[in-house]
Amino acid sequence: MAEASNAEYRAHFETYSSFNKLVMFMVLWLALILSSMALGLVAHVGFLSILLGVGGTIVLLAAFAIMN
């Protein structure tokens, strides 16, 4: 098996980290959207549901944008 160079290892690690962040964002965003839908449809708290969905999405985007 061929040994990977340091540059290849670093590139692979950066790709893995980026993919890991993407998956984490999607899982958190899906949980946020599902909880907002539950508030709106089941609990009949529509305005709070919209605020939570839009505000939470903005916060998630900002958090993952500044994350290293």
N, C-alpha and C positions, 0 to 999 in steps of 0.2 A: 504494500500500500504506500503510495507516495505521500511524503510529508507536505503539509500545507505551509506556505510561507507566512510570515507575520502579517503582511498586507492582506493576504487572502483571509486569514483568520479574523482580522479586524473588520473587513468588509462583511464577512458572514455574520459576525456578532452584531454589527450595526443593523443588518437586515433582520436578524432575529429579534432584536430589541424593538425595531419599528413595527414588526408584525405583532409582537406581544402587546404593544401599546394600542394598536388598532383593535385587536380582539378584546382587550380590556375596556376600551371605549365603547365598543358595540354592545358588550354585555351590560355595562352600566346604563347606557342609553336605552336599551331594550327594557330593562327593569324600570327605569324612570317613566318611559312611555306607557308601559303596562299598568303601573300604579296610577298614573294620571287618568288613564282610561277607566280604571276601576273606580276612582273617585267620581268621575263624571257620570258614568253609566250606572253603577250600582248604588253609590252613596248619594247621588243627585246633588253633588257639589260642583256644578259646572265651572263657575268662575275660578274657584280655587284650583280646579284641575287644569284650566288653561294657564293660570299663573305658574303652577308647578311645572307643567310641561315646557313652556317657553323659557321660563327663568332657569330651570334645571338644565335645559339644553345649552343655553348661553354659558352657564357656569361650567358645564362639562367641557365645552369647546375651549373656553378660556384656560381651564385647568390643564388640559392636555396640550394646549399650544405653548404654555410656559414650562411644561415638564421637560426635564432633560432626558 
